[in-house]
Amino acid sequence: MIPFASQRGGGQDLATHLMNEHDNEYMELAEVRGAIADDLHGAFAEWAAQAGALTKCKQYLCSLSINPDELQGRITREQFTDYIDRAEEKLGLTGQPRAVVFHIKEDGFGNMREHCHVVWSRIDVEQGKAVPLSFFKDKLMTVTREFARDHGLELPQGYHRREDEYRRNRQLSGYDGIKQKETGITHEERMAAVTGAWQRSDSGQAFANALEELGYVLARGRNKTRLVLVDIYGHTTALTRLIDDPSVKAKTVRDKLGPDYAPENLPSVKEAQELAAQHRDAIKEFEQARLESEQVLELTRHQAARRTALEQEAAALRQRQHDEREQLARTQKVAHQELKAGYRAEMQRIRSERARHRPKGLAGFLGRVTGVALVTKKLHRYRDRKRYEAYLVQRDELKVRQRTERQDLGRRQELQAADVKRKLRGLDQVEKRERASLELARTKEQRQRINAGHDHMPTMQLALKPRGRKAVPHKAKNRHTSQRVKAPEEGSRRRDESSTIDRAEAGALQPGTETEQDQAPERGDLTREFTRVAGNGAGDSEGGDSRSHETRPASDEKVARQRRRKDQMLDQEQRNRTDRDEAAKAREDELEKLHREFDGKDIEAEDEIDLTDEFIRAAGLPGPEDGGGGGDGRGHKPDSEPKLKRRRKRKRDLGRGR
């Protein structure tokens, strides 16, 4: 018996997960207690409303999953109920609203496993606060030990006190669970593969090559000092976490990898994930497009049948509500007609009674003479008016009562329609989760097929080949290169050819110098190795070894043509530079000549020489006499006479050296 509990919010998402029938062969909603709604989405919505109205609690649910050991025999529903009651009492949730769901699903060994989910509301409505869940893990361990002792069950190793192998029996994290679902490779298999590579490697280079063979890339963590592994699917895991040896610490790994694989020489997680994405695109394009499987059709039929039943229920509800509204309208109309007919019948009876008792002959004459008939007539009118006012009051009361009945019926029907709409929304969420689960299962199946029975992921070296052919590295690289990156690769290849010609030309001019191709490659240059593996057109190599790139030999004709083109560009640049220098020198000589002309010249007050005009003329700019707009040659308006006089006076003072 293995319980797993947590306090959480997000009731709608939890309800969708529990109602998912794709991941489970069997799903049963056994109990909903303490809620008006009879489904999980409605019940969890009510509990969320209580939490928001009474408290500020965000994690208003307590979720518990109970997983028995099928090898010891399947436990009965009574035993499940016994364990649930014990856990409820131990956690202090006695009497709280709860929901119980049973699932039967296939485990990793192909066996059908039954387990139970229990969800409590932590909100105590009477106290107006949330029930605290202090030390709930320790309490559940105590409940599990007592339950196993009373029912004769054997506990797993993790429940024994002072267990040395607790690390092997701990619960998988959510991230590890997602990686296991997507790839089909368990955390233990990953750990065994990386541990084997660590033990077989005698150097950092050998360990890095072994990791590439397993489908991992060494990368620099977000704190820029931690070493992490990025697999071909973009998942990250700490390197030391995958080495199953307590004596191996982070310092041990850094010492073995050496300075070539120091964190500052490794790519970041984002760069490694981009490289992995290119590999995934290449493999996806290499594989044929997946067709719609029978599972998709079966899921579609199952969802359609389930939705049809709910839609039929919604249609029946709409018809029933329509009939209720029509029945109410008929009833109210009959009541109004009965009230009106009763008033008219009463008035007719009274009038007939009056006509029958009206005095005649001498009595009638005496009544008219004495005024008794007039008094009687006024009395009858007064009583008729009172009777009519009473009828109006009854009619108004009937209208108010009938309006209230219509409003009550409308509210009740709105609640019924909202309940059906909520069920439809919940069904939409469940169907969306089921489709996502199916897509995840198909992704896992595809990746397992790509793994081809190995206990590791596809290699990061792109050493793939079609069946029945010999492995050709550069063809494999080109075949597994995504169309999305082929255009940048072509441009990079052309730039590399141009740089090759430059290096060949430099080598021809300086035969005594050592070219880049003759230099020994630097071992451990992982950045350059990543560029090579990504397929940037600079070449390819196998086995993960760092080798220098071999350039293509350039023909003599191509080198000569490139050389002539460069000579022409240099000559043109030299001519342009010479022309610019000559123009600058001519301007300087003209300005110097102008200064010598005015140097030592006594400018009197009556002289009308304007140095600005002279400089404009010397510089070759258009002046007022050249059609320059009547200003200073720059499109400005001419100055006024007083301003012009002040400017000339300042220039004369400047010429006298004041």
C-alpha positions in Angstrom: 0.0 0.0 0.0 1.6 3.2 -1.2 -0.3 6.5 -0.5 0.6 9.8 -2.1 -1.0 12.9 -0.7 -0.8 16.7 -1.3 -2.8 19.8 -0.6 -3.6 21.8 -3.7 -5.9 24.0 -5.6 -7.0 23.8 -9.3 -10.1 21.7 -8.7 -11.3 21.8 -12.3 -8.0 20.5 -13.6 -8.0 17.8 -11.0 -11.5 16.8 -11.9 -10.5 16.6 -15.5 -7.6 14.3 -14.6 -9.7 12.0 -12.5 -12.4 11.7 -15.2 -9.9 10.9 -17.9 -11.0 7.5 -19.4 -8.3 7.2 -22.0 -5.4 6.7 -19.5 -7.6 4.3 -17.5 -9.2 1.1 -18.6 -12.0 1.6 -16.0 -13.1 4.7 -14.2 -15.8 4.8 -11.5 -17.0 7.8 -9.5 -17.9 5.9 -6.3 -18.9 8.7 -3.9 -19.5 12.5 -3.8 -20.3 13.7 -0.3 -21.0 17.2 0.9 -21.9 18.8 -2.4 -25.1 19.5 -4.3 -23.7 18.5 -7.7 -23.3 14.8 -8.4 -20.1 15.2 -10.6 -16.6 16.2 -9.8 -16.4 19.5 -11.7 -19.6 20.8 -10.0 -18.5 19.5 -6.5 -15.0 21.0 -6.8 -16.6 24.3 -8.0 -18.8 24.4 -4.9 -15.8 23.8 -2.6 -13.8 26.5 -4.4 -16.7 28.9 -3.8 -16.7 28.1 -0.1 -13.0 28.7 0.1 -13.3 32.0 -1.6 -16.2 33.2 0.4 -15.2 32.0 3.9 -11.4 32.0 3.8 -8.3 33.1 1.9 -7.2 29.6 1.4 -5.8 28.8 -2.1 -5.0 25.1 -1.6 -8.5 24.2 -0.5 -8.3 20.5 -1.5 -6.5 17.5 0.0 -5.8 14.9 -2.7 -4.8 11.3 -1.8 -4.0 8.4 -4.1 -3.9 4.9 -2.8 -1.9 2.3 -4.7 -2.0 -1.3 -3.4 0.5 -4.0 -4.3 -1.2 -6.3 -6.8 1.4 -9.0 -6.2 0.0 -9.5 -2.7 -3.5 -9.8 -3.9 -6.2 -7.3 -4.9 -7.8 -5.7 -1.9 -11.5 -5.3 -1.6 -13.6 -2.1 -1.6 -14.2 -2.6 2.1 -10.5 -2.5 2.7 -10.2 0.6 0.6 -13.0 2.2 2.7 -11.2 1.1 5.9 -8.0 2.8 4.8 -9.8 6.0 3.7 -11.6 6.3 7.0 -8.3 5.8 8.9 -6.5 8.4 6.9 -9.5 10.8 7.2 -9.5 10.5 11.0 -5.7 10.8 11.2 -5.5 13.9 9.1 -8.3 15.6 11.0 -10.7 15.6 8.0 -13.6 13.7 9.7 -16.9 14.8 8.3 -15.4 17.0 5.6 -16.9 16.8 2.0 -15.1 14.3 -0.1 -15.1 12.4 -3.4 -13.9 8.9 -4.1 -12.8 7.7 -7.6 -11.6 4.2 -8.6 -9.3 3.6 -11.6 -8.0 0.5 -13.2 -5.1 0.9 -15.6 -2.3 -1.1 -17.1 1.1 -0.8 -15.3 4.5 -1.1 -16.9 4.5 -4.9 -16.8 1.2 -5.2 -18.7 -0.9 -6.0 -15.6 -4.2 -4.4 -14.7 -3.7 -2.3 -11.5 -6.6 -0.9 -9.4 -6.0 2.2 -7.4 -8.1 4.8 -5.6 -8.2 8.6 -5.5 -9.8 10.5 -2.6 -10.2 14.3 -2.5 -11.4 16.2 0.6 -12.4 19.8 1.0 -10.3 21.4 3.7 -12.8 24.2 4.3 -14.7 23.8 7.6 -17.9 25.7 6.9 -19.0 25.9 10.5 -15.7 27.3 11.8 -15.0 29.4 8.7 -11.4 28.2 8.3 -9.3 25.6 6.5 -8.3 22.4 8.3 -4.5 22.4 8.8 -2.5 19.4 7.4 0.6 19.4 9.6 3.0 16.5 9.1 0.5 14.7 6.8 3.2 12.5 5.3 4.3 11.1 8.6 0.7 10.6 9.6 0.0 8.7 6.4 3.0 6.5 6.9 1.7 5.6 10.4 -1.7 4.8 8.9 -0.1 2.6 6.2 1.9 0.7 8.8 -1.1 0.1 11.0 -3.3 -0.9 8.0 -0.6 -3.4 6.7 -0.2 -4.9 10.2 -4.0 -5.4 10.6 -4.5 -6.8 7.1 -1.4 -8.9 6.9 0.3 -6.9 4.1 4.0 -6.5 3.4 5.3 -2.9 3.1 7.8 -1.8 0.5 11.4 -1.2 1.5 10.9 2.6 1.7 8.5 2.2 4.7 11.0 0.3 6.9 12.6 2.6 9.4 16.3 3.5 8.9 16.3 2.1 5.4 19.6 2.7 3.6 18.1 2.4 0.1 15.6 5.1 0.5 17.0 6.8 -2.6 15.9 3.9 -4.8 12.4 3.8 -3.5 11.5 7.5 -3.4 8.6 8.9 -5.4 9.4 10.2 -8.9 9.0 13.9 -9.4 6.5 15.3 -11.9 9.2 16.2 -14.3 10.8 12.7 -14.2 7.3 11.3 -14.7 6.8 13.4 -17.9 10.2 12.3 -19.3 9.3 8.7 -18.6 5.9 9.0 -20.3 7.3 10.8 -23.4 10.3 8.6 -24.0 9.4 5.2 -22.5 12.8 5.2 -20.7 12.5 5.0 -16.9 14.6 7.1 -14.6 16.4 3.9 -13.4 17.3 3.0 -17.0 18.7 6.5 -17.6 20.7 6.3 -14.4 22.1 2.8 -15.3 23.1 4.0 -18.8 24.9 7.1 -17.6 26.5 5.2 -14.7 27.8 2.6 -17.1 29.3 5.3 -19.3 30.9 6.9 -16.3 32.5 3.6 -15.2 33.7 2.7 -18.7 35.3 6.0 -19.5 38.9 6.7 -18.6 38.9 10.4 -19.6 36.7 13.4 -20.0 36.7 13.1 -23.8 35.7 9.4 -23.7 32.9 10.2 -21.2 31.6 13.0 -23.4 31.6 10.7 -26.5 29.8 8.0 -24.5 27.1 10.6 -23.5 26.6 11.6 -27.1 26.2 7.9 -28.0 23.4 7.7 -25.3 21.7 10.8 -26.7 22.9 13.4 -24.2 24.8 16.7 -24.5 26.9 18.2 -21.7 25.7 21.7 -21.0 26.3 24.5 -18.5 23.5 25.0 -16.0 21.7 28.2 -15.3 23.9 29.0 -12.4 26.9 28.8 -14.9 28.8 26.2 -12.6 26.6 23.2 -12.5 26.9 20.5 -15.2 23.7 19.2 -16.7 22.7 16.8 -19.4 20.3 17.7 -22.2 18.7 14.8 -24.1 17.6 14.8 -27.7 14.0 15.7 -26.5 15.2 18.9 -24.7 14.9 17.5 -21.1 17.5 18.6 -18.6 18.9 16.6 -15.7 21.7 17.2 -13.3 24.7 15.0 -14.3 25.5 13.9 -10.7 21.9 12.9 -10.3 22.2 10.3 -13.0 25.4 8.7 -11.7 24.4 6.0 -9.2 27.4 6.3 -7.0 27.2 8.2 -3.7 30.9 8.8 -3.8 30.8 10.7 -7.0 30.3 14.4 -6.3 30.3 17.5 -8.5 34.0 18.1 -7.9 34.8 14.5 -8.9 33.0 15.0 -12.2 34.8 18.3 -12.9 38.2 16.8 -12.2 37.6 13.9 -14.5 36.3 16.0 -17.4 39.2 18.4 -17.1 39.6 22.0 -18.2 38.4 21.2 -21.8 35.0 20.5 -20.5 34.8 23.2 -17.8 31.5 24.9 -17.5 32.7 28.1 -19.2 33.7 26.0 -22.3 30.3 24.3 -22.5 27.2 25.5 -24.3 24.3 26.9 -22.2 21.1 24.9 -21.7 19.3 27.0 -24.3 21.9 26.4 -26.9 21.9 22.7 -26.2 18.1 22.6 -26.5 18.3 24.4 -29.9 20.7 21.7 -31.1 18.5 19.0 -29.8 15.5 20.6 -31.6 17.4 20.5 -34.9 18.1 16.8 -34.3 14.4 16.2 -33.6 13.3 18.0 -36.7 15.7 16.0 -38.7 14.5 12.7 -37.4 10.9 13.8 -37.7 11.5 14.6 -41.4 13.4 11.4 -41.9 10.5 9.4 -40.5 7.3 9.0 -42.5 4.3 11.0 -41.5 2.2 9.2 -38.9 -1.2 8.1 -40.0 -4.3 8.2 -37.9 -4.3 5.0 -35.8 -7.1 2.8 -34.7 -6.7 4.2 -31.2 -7.7 7.7 -32.5 -10.8 6.3 -34.2 -11.7 4.3 -31.1 -11.3 7.3 -28.8 -13.4 9.4 -31.2 -16.2 6.9 -31.2 -16.1 6.6 -27.4 -16.2 10.3 -26.9 -19.0 10.7 -29.5 -21.1 8.1 -27.7 -20.5 9.7 -24.3 -21.2 13.2 -25.7 -24.4 11.9 -27.4 -25.8 10.7 -24.1 -25.1 14.1 -22.5 -26.5 16.0 -25.5 -29.7 13.9 -25.4 -30.0 14.7 -21.7 -29.6 18.4 -22.5 -32.2 18.1 -25.3 -34.6 16.3 -23.0 -34.1 19.0 -20.4 -34.9 21.8 -22.9 -38.1 20.0 -24.0 -39.1 19.5 -20.4 -38.5 23.1 -19.5 -40.5 24.2 -22.6 -43.4 22.0 -21.5 -43.2 23.4 -17.9 -43.3 27.0 -19.2 -46.3 26.2 -21.4 -48.1 24.4 -18.5 -47.5 27.3 -16.2 -48.8 29.8 -18.8 -51.9 27.8 -19.3 -52.5 27.5 -15.5 -52.0 31.2 -14.9 -54.3 32.1 -17.8 -57.1 29.8 -16.4 -56.7 31.3 -12.9 -57.0 34.8 -14.4 -60.1 33.8 -16.4 -61.7 32.1 -13.3 -61.2 35.3 -11.2 -62.7 37.4 -13.9 -65.6 35.0 -14.5 -66.3 34.8 -10.8 -66.5 38.6 -10.5 -68.9 38.8 -13.4 -71.1 36.0 -12.2 -71.3 37.6 -8.8 -72.3 40.9 -10.3 -74.9 39.2 -12.5 -76.4 37.4 -9.5 -76.5 40.6 -7.4 -78.2 42.5 -10.2 -80.8 39.8 -10.7 -81.5 39.8 -7.0 -82.0 43.5 -7.0 -84.3 43.4 -10.0 -86.3 40.7 -8.3 -86.7 42.6 -5.1 -87.3 46.0 -6.6 -90.6 47.6 -5.3 -93.4 48.0 -7.7 -96.7 49.9 -7.9 -97.6 52.0 -4.9 -94.5 51.0 -3.0 -92.3 52.1 -5.9 -94.2 55.3 -6.2 -93.8 56.0 -2.4 -90.1 55.1 -2.6 -89.5 57.6 -5.4 -91.6 60.3 -3.6 -90.0 59.8 -0.2 -86.4 59.5 -1.7 -85.9 55.9 -0.4 -85.3 54.7 -4.0 -82.5 57.3 -4.5 -80.8 56.3 -1.2 -81.1 52.6 -2.2 -79.6 53.3 -5.6 -76.6 55.2 -4.1 -76.1 52.4 -1.6 -76.0 49.8 -4.4 -73.5 51.9 -6.4 -71.2 52.2 -3.3 -71.3 48.5 -2.8 -70.6 47.8 -6.5 -67.6 50.1 -6.4 -66.3 48.4 -3.3 -66.8 45.0 -4.9 -65.0 46.2 -8.0 -62.1 47.5 -6.0 -61.8 44.2 -4.2 -61.7 42.5 -7.6 -58.9 44.8 -8.7 -56.9 44.0 -5.5 -57.4 40.3 -6.1 -56.3 40.6 -9.7 -53.2 42.5 -8.8 -52.3 39.9 -6.1 -52.8 37.2 -8.7 -50.5 39.0 -11.1 -47.8 39.4 -8.5 -48.2 35.7 -7.5 -48.0 34.6 -11.1 -45.0 36.8 -11.8 -43.2 35.2 -8.8 -44.1 31.8 -10.1 -42.6 32.6 -13.5 -39.5 34.0 -12.0 -39.0 30.9 -9.7 -39.5 28.6 -12.7 -37.0 30.7 -14.8 -34.4 30.6 -12.0 -34.9 26.9 -11.5 -34.6 26.2 -15.2 -31.5 28.4 -15.5 -29.8 26.4 -12.7 -30.8 23.2 -14.5 -29.4 24.5 -17.8 -26.2 25.8 -16.1 -25.7 22.3 -14.6 -25.9 20.7 -18.0 -23.6 23.4 -19.5 -21.1 22.8 -16.7 -21.2 19.1 -17.5 -20.6 19.8 -21.1 -17.7 22.1 -20.2 -16.3 19.4 -18.0 -16.7 16.9 -20.8 -14.8 19.2 -23.2 -11.9 19.4 -20.7 -12.0 15.6 -20.2 -12.0 15.0 -24.0 -9.1 17.5 -24.4 -7.1 15.7 -21.7 -7.9 12.3 -23.3 -6.7 13.6 -26.7 -3.5 14.9 -25.1 -3.0 11.6 -23.4 -3.4 9.7 -26.7 -0.9 12.1 -28.4 1.5 11.5 -25.6 1.1 7.7 -25.9 1.6 7.9 -29.7 4.7 10.1 -29.1 6.1 7.5 -26.7 5.3 4.7 -29.2 7.1 6.6 -32.0 10.2 7.3 -29.8 10.3 3.7 -28.7 10.2 2.7 -32.3 13.1 5.1 -33.1 15.0 3.8 -30.1 14.7 0.3 -31.8 14.8 -1.6 -28.6 17.8 0.1 -27.1 17.9 1.3 -23.5 19.0 4.8 -24.5 17.8 7.6 -26.8 18.9 8.3 -30.4 22.6 9.3 -30.6 23.5 12.9 -31.0 26.2 12.0 -33.6 23.7 11.6 -36.5 25.3 8.2 -37.4 22.0 7.0 -39.0 21.6 5.1 -42.2 18.8 3.6 -44.2 18.3 -0.1 -43.9 20.4 -2.2 -46.2 23.0 0.5 -46.9 26.4 1.2 -45.7 26.8 4.1 -43.3 28.0 7.3 -45.0 28.6 10.1 -42.5 28.2 13.2 -44.7 25.1 11.8 -46.5 23.6 10.9 -43.1 24.2 14.4 -41.9 22.6 15.9 -45.0 19.7 13.5 -44.8 19.0 14.3 -41.2 19.3 18.1 -41.7 16.0 19.8 -41.4 14.7 21.8 -44.3 14.3 24.7 -41.9 18.1 25.1 -41.5 19.3 24.1 -45.0 19.1 27.7 -46.4 21.4 29.1 -43.7 23.7 26.2 -44.2 24.0 26.9 -47.9 25.0 30.5 -47.2 27.5 29.4 -44.5 29.0 26.9 -47.0 29.6 29.7 -49.5 31.2 31.9 -46.9 33.5 29.0 -46.0 34.5 28.5 -49.6 35.4 32.2 -49.8 37.5 32.0 -46.6 39.2 28.9 -48.1 40.3 30.9 -51.1 41.6 33.6 -48.8 43.6 31.1 -46.8 45.0 29.5 -49.9 46.0 32.9 -51.3 47.6 33.8 -48.0 49.5 30.6 -48.0 50.7 31.2 -51.6 52.0 34.7 -50.7 53.7 33.5 -47.5 54.9 30.0 -48.1 56.9 29.9 -44.9 53.8 30.5 -42.6 51.7 27.7 -41.3 48.0 27.7 -42.4 45.0 27.0 -40.3 44.6 23.6 -41.9 48.2 22.6 -40.9 47.7 23.6 -37.3 46.9 20.8 -34.8 43.3 20.7 -33.7 42.5 21.7 -30.2 41.1 18.8 -28.3 37.9 19.4 -26.3 36.7 22.4 -28.3 33.1 21.4 -27.7 31.6 24.6 -29.2 33.3 23.9 -32.5 32.1 20.3 -32.2 28.5 21.4 -31.7 28.8 23.6 -34.8 30.0 20.6 -36.8 27.3 18.3 -35.5 24.6 20.9 -36.2 25.7 20.7 -39.9 26.8 24.2 -40.7 28.5 23.1 -43.9 32.0 23.0 -42.5 32.3 19.3 -42.6 31.5 16.2 -40.6 33.3 13.6 -38.5 32.3 10.4 -36.7 32.7 9.1 -33.3 32.6 12.4 -31.5 36.4 13.1 -32.0 37.5 16.7 -32.5 39.2 17.0 -35.8 40.2 20.0 -38.0 37.9 20.8 -40.9 39.3 19.8 -44.4 38.9 22.6 -46.9 38.2 21.9 -50.5 41.1 22.5 -53.0 40.5 25.7 -55.0 41.4 25.7 -58.7 44.2 28.0 -60.0 41.8 29.8 -62.3 39.4 30.5 -59.5 42.2 31.8 -57.3 43.5 34.1 -60.1 40.0 35.4 -60.8 39.5 36.2 -57.1 42.9 37.9 -57.0 42.2 40.1 -60.0 38.9 41.1 -58.4 40.6 42.1 -55.2 43.3 44.1 -57.1 40.7 46.0 -58.9 38.9 46.8 -55.7 42.1 48.0 -54.1 43.0 50.2 -57.1 39.6 51.8 -57.1 39.8 52.5 -53.4 43.3 54.1 -53.8 42.1 56.4 -56.6 39.1 57.5 -54.5 41.4 58.2 -51.6 43.8 60.3 -53.8 40.9 62.4 -55.2 39.7 63.1 -51.7 43.1 64.2 -50.5 43.6 66.5 -53.5 40.2 68.2 -53.0 40.9 68.7 -49.3 44.3 70.2 -50.1 42.8 72.6 -52.6 40.3 73.8 -50.1 43.1 74.4 -47.5 45.2 76.3 -50.0 42.3 78.6 -50.9 41.6 79.4 -47.3 45.2 80.1 -46.6 45.4 82.4 -49.6 42.3 84.3 -48.3 43.9 84.7 -44.9 47.1 86.1 -46.4 45.1 88.5 -48.5 43.4 90.0 -45.5 46.3 89.7 -43.1 47.6 93.3 -42.1 45.0 95.1 -44.1 43.6 98.2 -42.4 39.8 98.1 -42.6 38.2 101.4 -42.0 34.7 102.1 -40.9 33.6 103.2 -44.3 34.8 100.0 -45.9 32.0 97.8 -47.0 33.9 94.5 -47.0 32.0 91.6 -45.6 34.3 88.8 -44.5 31.4 86.4 -44.5 30.7 87.0 -48.2 34.4 86.7 -48.9 34.6 83.3 -47.2 31.4 82.2 -49.0 32.9 83.2 -52.3 36.2 81.5 -51.5 34.3 78.3 -50.5 32.4 78.4 -53.8 29.0 78.6 -52.2 26.1 80.6 -54.0 25.7 84.1 -52.6 23.0 86.7 -53.0 24.2 87.7 -56.4 24.2 84.1 -57.5 20.5 83.6 -56.8 21.0 82.1 -53.4 17.6 83.3 -52.2 18.8 86.8 -51.1 20.3 85.5 -47.9 23.6 84.0 -46.8 23.6 81.3 -49.5 22.0 78.7 -47.2 18.4 79.7 -47.8 18.3 82.0 -44.8 16.4 85.3 -44.8 18.6 88.5 -45.1 19.3 90.3 -41.8 17.8 93.7 -40.9 19.9 96.9 -41.3 20.7 97.4 -37.5 21.7 93.8 -37.1 23.9 94.0 -40.3 25.6 97.2 -38.9 26.4 95.5 -35.6 27.8 92.5 -37.4 30.1 94.7 -39.6 31.3 96.6 -36.6 32.3 93.4 -34.8 34.2 92.3 -38.0 36.1 95.6 -38.2 37.0 95.3 -34.5 38.2 91.8 -35.3 40.3 93.0 -38.2 42.0 95.7 -36.1 42.9 93.1 -33.5 40.8 94.5 -30.6 
